[in-house]
Amino acid sequence: MRDFLRCTRELIRLRWRLPAMRADGFRVIDAHDGNRFLAFHRWVPGAGEDVVVVVSLADQPRYHYRVGFPSGGRWLEAFNSDVYDHWVNPQVVGNAGAVEAHPVPMHEFDHSAELTLPPNAILVFCRSFA
């Protein structure tokens, strides 16, 4: 239960560090039952501070999974729940701390990024930390 508690605390901390996680701006980016995948976009209306939350409920990692992003450039991987599986997970699957969104339109956005999705995990991407 220590890993679960640590993960929960970090999520709560992240919610306070990223105003978009508490704001009204919300849009589902993609939901794919077959891939057991969900992504949504959060933002502060009028201010931006975009956040992309990705949930993978697949039993295996997925590589090169392309997802639409609200803008191009570098997005920090602010949270990866796979880290908390046997803290610190020595075989963590993720995006090495950041991804690059390129001008490849997807999911009604002008940019997208290729992600590595850990199995049964939550990822949170943001432009910067407050």
Secondary structure, DSSP 8 states (H G I E B T S, - for coil): -HHHHHHHHHHHHHHHH-GGGTSSEEEEEEEETTTTEEEEEEEETTTEEEEEEEEE--SS-EEEEEEEESS-EEEEEEEEGGGGTTSS-TT--S-TTEEEEBS--BTTBSEEEEEEE-TTEEEEEES---
